[in-house]
Amino acid sequence: MAVLVCCDENRRPIFQPSDVEWLTKKSSRPLTRIYNAAKELNDLSDEDEEELLKN
C-alpha cells in the first residue's frame, strides 16, 4: 500500500513498484501507520478492506 499512496509535496510517488521487496524488509510499524492513514483518508471500511485483500 505504501508504494501506491506515498507521495511528496508535488504529488510525485516516493516509492516505485520495484521498492516493494525492499519495503518488506523494513519495520512494520511505520508501514502500518501509512496503511492506517491511507485507509482513513480514503474512507475504506472493514468490508472494503476485506474485498481488497481478496484480490
Residue pairs with C-beta under 8 A, 6 or more apart in sequence:
1 31
1 34
1 35
1 38
2 15
2 23
2 31
2 34
2 35
3 13
3 15
3 16
3 17
3 19
3 20
3 23
4 38
5 34
5 38
6 13
6 14
6 15
6 34
7 13
7 14
8 14
15 23
23 31
38 44
39 49
44 52
